[in-house]
Amino acid sequence: MPEPGVNNPWMNVFKDRTQAIQNISDEDILSYVREDNYASRHGEIYLAEKLKNVPAEWDRNKNGQWDGYIPDVWFDFDNQGFDHDPSGNPTGWRVFAYYPFLGTFMPTNGSTDDVLIRLPEAFRELKPGEYDQETYIINLAIVESLMKQQDVVIPEVDENRYGVDLNKDGKLGKSHLIRYEWAPLDKIYMSYVGQAKKQLENKQVHLAARLYPEGTEFVHTVRYIDVDDQGKTSIAPRMKELRYGRKASWRTYFNLQRYVEKEEKERYDFPERTKTVIGNMEEGLIVPLGWVYQGFIEDKAGDLRPQSYEENYFCVGCHSGIGATNDSTFAFTRKLDSGHSFQNGWYHWMEKGFEGVKDHVREDGQGEYAFYLEHNPTGNEFRTNDEVLNKFFHSDGSKKPEAFERLKTDVSYLLMPSRDRALTLNKAYKAIVDEQSYKLGRDAVITPMNVVHKEVELYGPTGITEVLNLY
């Protein structure tokens, strides 16, 4: 730990929210989470309208305009996951279904969420200035293939239209596959199609395994949990947060390795320092990996507002400093595979939930969520989710075989909370909104966490004796 990290700043985990939760009725919290705080029924994105005449307190550089991301997703998806504006024009955003990251991002621990991707205009065009959806579908599949380092199934296309051998069969013809074969040291290459292909040839964009092309964008919304009349839980309309990321510049493998080495050296030479991140609330925070991240969060009235520098920093830690990401992001490499999923994985959770989604199989053949539960029986970072613990384990700690068997074919059994837990978590988070105390932590805490340290010894041992990883 750097010296400032010896004392735990996330004091919200030590608060008792019992009374605040009791003060909110089930009816009131359901009414609240079902209210759309992003867009009106009349085709208006509330935050985008407000940013047109940016409030003085949000205009950091005092130039009279908002210089950061302006929300432009309409959440109006066709049957291939493409978003459209009120006039029916494609926005470039495409929503996808994915395996929520273990722990925090599993809805049973407090929040639902969704993620959309958008590639630059050149990736959406066969001819300059003309949107071509088939071109865009292929380029998104190529990016998916490169990020996952595996083949990706696509609707059948004619390779002659693009001049690229997509399935690597040595000829141009009909193809329904993006074949992953990329080994530049052996002179084995892949290519984008359309105008992106021309940009690649001119070195205006780049291509490499596990790295997105520059200009790639993501929108990630974090939401409350809705509950229907039958007690089924699902993603709610109300957003807790709207998060945005854009790959602003390219980094080679060598560049990325040097950043890691530089950070390791700095931690060794200056253990008292915390990481410095350049940026501000208006334009976002810039991480050394080449990305800009920016977020919006609920104000006391429940409307979205820009996050402060400190509140944005909360997101940067995971997107720049842990090894579980790919090119600093989580979700896209966890997208449900094409060819084996509903709509090839291109859909929103409001269209279809987690029911019937099989547990993701690790490279060692084990189910990912099952493996996680075996080593972390409560399914959360704080060992406080008794609902998951009791669902999958007996009181003596032994596994319930029927529960783990069900998890193999239906991850919703783990991921989605019960009605009572969902309502309680919603109320606990609403207490943080009322306080606007995000800088003290955003976890929906019900009772004080006695398993979390308030302070640690500066050079003391962590107690970790075994490291578990993905592969």
N, C-alpha and C positions, 0 to 999 in steps of 0.2 A: 504494500500500500504506500502511495505517496503520503507524506506527513499530514496534509489536509484531510486525507481520507481515513485517518485513525478514528475520528469522531464521526459517527453515522449522521449524515445530514437529512436522511429520509425519515423525519420524525412522525409522519402520518401513520407509519406502520405501528406506532405505539399508542395511537389514540383509540379510545373505546367509543364506537359508533352506535352502541346499542340503543341509547335514548333517541338519537337522531333518526335511526331506522324506524323505531316505534312511532315517531311523530308523523311519518308519511304513510298514508293508507295505500293499500294495493291498487285501488281505483285511481288514485292520484298519480302514482308512479307509472301505471300503464298508460294513462292519458298523456303523460309527459313524454314517454319514450316513443309513442306512436305519432307524435307531432313531427312533421318534417321541418327541420331548421335549416335546410340547405336550399330548397327551391319551392316556389309556389305552384299552384295548379294552373296559373295563368302564364307559365313560361318565363319565370324570372328567377335567376339565381341570386338569392339575397345578398351574399357576400360580394359577388361580382358587381352588383348595382351600387353597393356602398363604397366599393373601391374606385368607382368612377369619379366620385368626389371624396377623395381620401380624407378622413378626419385628421386634423393637425397632429394629434398624438400618435398616429400611425405613420406619419410622413417623416421618417427619420432624417432624410437629407433636405427637407423643406423645399422641394422643387415643385410642389403642387400636384404631384402624380404618384401613383403606386408603381414602384419599380420591381416588384417581385411577381410571383405567380398569381394570375387572376383565374379563379376557378372557371372551367369551361367544359365540364362533364355534365351531360344532361340525364344520365342514367335511363336512357331510352334505347334499349338494346334489341337488335333483331335476333333471328334464330342462329346466328353465327357469332353473337357476342359483340357486334359492332355498335357503337354509340352513335346517336343521331341528334341533331339540334331540332328545335321546334319546326323548322322549315323542311325537315327530312334529310338534310345534308349530313354526310358522315363527318364526325369531329376528329377522326383518327384514333380515338381511344377504343380499346377492345378489352373487355372484361374476361377474366379467366377464373376457373375453380382450381383450388390447390389444397394440399394438406397443411393445415395450420401448424405453425412451428410449435415444438414441444413446450409445454408449460404455460407461460404467460399468454400466448396467443390462442390457447384452446378456450372456447367460449365458456366452458365449465368454470374457468377461473376469473370471469368477470366481463369480458367484452366479445362481441362479434366483430367481424371486419370483412372488407372486400378490397381487391386490388385490380387496377387497370394498367395496361401498358400502351404506350404510343411511340412509334418510330418516326423519324423525321420525314418530311414530305417526299424526298427522293425515293424512299422505300415504298411509297404508295403510288408511284407513277411508272408507267411503261414509257410514255412519251412526256416530254417536259410540260408541266402545268396541268396535266390531265390525270385525275384520280382514277386508278384502276384497281378494283378490289382483289382480283385474282393475283395481281402482282404483289399486293400487300399481304395476302394470305401466305404466299410462298415465302416472302422475306421474313415474316413472323415465324414461320415454321423453320427456316434456316437458323434464325437466332435461337429458337428453342432447341434445335438439334445441337448447336454449338455450346449452349449453356449446359445442357444435360449430357453432352458427349454421347449421344445415341441417335438412332434413326427415328424419324418422325413421319407418320402417315399423313397424307394430304389428299384432298379431292383430286381426281385425275386431271392432269394438265398436259398440254403439248409443249415439250421442251424446245421445239423449233421456234416457238414464239419468243423465247428468251435467249436462245443460244447458249444454254447452260445444261450440262448433263447432270441433272439433279439426283438421279438414282445410281449414278456411277457405273452404268452398264456398258460404257464405251461408245455410245451412240446417242443421237437425239431422236426421241420418239415420245410415246405416251408414258407418263410416270405418275404414280400415286405415292411416291416416297421421296423424302429427303434423306439421302444416305450420308451418315456421318463418317467421313474419311478425310482427316485433316492432319497432315504431318509434313509441314513445310521443309524440315531438314531432309526429308526424303522426296521432296518435290511433289508432294500430294497436297492439293489445294481444294478449297471450296470457294464459292462465289455467291454474292447476292444477285438479284435479277433487276431488270429495268434500269431506271436512272441511278439507283444505288450501285449497280454493277459498274456503271461508267465512273461514278465517284470513287469506287474502290480501285479501279484501274488507274485513276488519276491521283490516288492516295489522299483524297479528300475525306474519306472515311476509312476505317480499318476493320479487320476481321481476325478474330482469334478465339480459340476455345475458352470458355468460361468468362469471356469478356463481351460486354454489350458494345455496339457501335456508338460513337459519340453522338449526342443528341437524343438518346433514348430517354423517355420520361416514364415516371410511375405516379399514379395517384393511389393513395391508401386511405380508406376511411375506417375509423374505429367507432363502433356503435354500441348502443345498449342492446339488451336482450328482450325480445318481445315474447309474450305468452298468449296463446289463444284460449278459447273457451274450454277446450279439451285438455288444457295443461301442457300442450306441446310448445317447446321453445324454439325460437328462430331469430334471425337478424331483424333488428328494429329499424324503423325509418330515421330516428333521431341519431345524429352524429355527435360523438364525444369530441372527435378530432378529424380534421382533414389534413392529410400529410402529402407532401409533394417532393419528388426527387428528380433531378435531371443530370445526366452525364454530360458535363460541360467540356471535358477534354480527355484525350486518349492517354492511357498509361500502358507501357509495355510490361512484360513480365519482369524485366530487369528493373524498371522504375519501381514497380510494386515491391520487389524484394529489397531494394535499397531503402524504401520507406520503413519497412519492417525493421531492418537492421539499424536505421537511424533512431527509431523509437526505442528499440532495446538498449542502445548505447546511452540514450538520454536518461532512461529510467535508471541505468546503472550509475551514470556520472552525477545525476541530479535527482536523487530519490525524493527530494522535498517538493519537486515541481509537479503540477498537474498539466495535462495536455492543453495546449493552446489551439483554439480553432478560430479562424478568421471569418468574419461575417457580421450580420446584424439582422434585426427582426424583419426588415423590409425586403432585403435581397436574398436572405437565407444564409446558411452557414456552409462554408466551403471545406470539404475534407480533402486530404492529400491524395486520395485515391481517384480524384478527378470529378467528384460529384458535388452538387449543390442540394442541400436539404432545407426544407421550410415547412412550417406547420401552422395550422389554425386550430383553436380550441374554444370550448364554450365559455362565454362570459357569465356573469352572475344571473343574467336574464335568460340564458340558454341559447343565445345567438353566438355564431362563430366569430372569433376575433383573431388577429395575428398573435402568434406566440412571441414572447419576449426572447431576447438572446439566450437567457438562461433556460427558458422552457424549451427552446429549440435544441439546446445542447443535450437535453435529456434523450433525444432521439439519435443524436450523432454518435454517442458512445457505442451503441450496437452496430451502427452502420459504418464504423471505421476502425473498430478495435477488437473484433472477435473473429474466430476462424470458421464459424458455422455459416458464414455468408458466401455468396459467389459474386464477385465484383461489387461488394458492399451491400448486396440486396438478399432478401430471403425467399420471396414467394415464387418467382417465376420458375426457378429450378425445381420447385415443389408442385408445379402445375400438374393436374391430372393428365395422364398420357393420352395422346390422340390414338384413335383406333380401338380404345378399350373403355372409353368414358362417354357419358351423355354429351352430345354435341362436341365430341372430341376435346372436352374440357373447356370450351369457350362459352361459359354461361355465368349468370349471377346467382348468388345464393337465394335471392328472393324467388327465382324461377325454380330452383331445386335445391334442397338442403343436402345434408351429409348422409341421409338414409341410403343404405345399399352401397356406399363407397367402401371398398375393401381396404384393409390396412396395407400401408405401403411396405413393400418387401425390401429389406436391406440387402446389401451385397453378400452378406453371410447367410441369407435365406430366412432370417427372422423378421417378424413383423416389427416395424419401427415403433409404433405406439406400445405394443406388447413388451418389447425390450425396455422401453423407457419405464413402464409401470413396474416391471420386475425389479428395477434398480431404484425407482422412486415411487413407492406405492400410492402416495397421495396425488400424484399427477400435477403437482405445482411446486414452485421453488421454496415455499415456506413450510411445507409439510402440514398444511392446515385444511386441506380439502378432504374432510372425512367422508363426504358423499362418494367420491371416487374410491377411497380406501375401502369402504364397506361394500361397495358394488363389486370389487374385484378380489377382495381378500377376506378370509375368515378372521375371527378374533385372535386366533393363535398365529396369524401372519401367513398362513398357507394360502395358496392361490385357489380361486374358485374356477375350476376347469370350464364350466359352462359359460362363464362371463368372458374368459379369454377366447373361447371358441366363437362366441358371438362377435367379438371384436374383429375377428379375421375377415368377416364379410360385411360389417356394419360399424364404421367408426363413430357414428352418431351416438352409439351406446356409451362411449367415453366422452366425446367432445361436448355434447349438449347437457346442460344442467337440468335439474328438476324445476318445476314451477316455483316452489318456495325458495330454492337457492337463487334462481334468476331474479326474483323480485327483491330479495335481500341484497344481492350484489348491486342491483340498480340503485337501490336506496342509499347504500353505503357510498357509492360514487357520487350520487347527487349531493351528499353532504360536503364532498370536496369541492364541487362546483359552487355551492353556496358560499363556501369559505374563500374560494379562489386561491387555494393553498397548494397549487400544483408543484411549486418548487420544493415542497416537502414530501412529494411522492404522489403517484396517481393510482396506486393499487387500491382496489375496493376492499378495505379492511373492515371486518365486522367487530372483532374484539382485539385488544392489544396482542401483538405477536411476541411471545416470550422466547421464541427460538431464534430471534434476531439480536445480534450484538449491538449495543449502543456505542461501544468503543472496542477497539482491538489493540493489542500490543504492537508497537511499530515494526519490530523485526521478529515477531513471534511466528510460530509454525501455523500453517493453515489447517492441519489435521487431515488433509487429503492424502490418501495413500495409494489410490488407484484412479487412473484416468480412463474414462469410457468415451469412445468417439464413434463417429458415424460409420466408419468403414471397417 
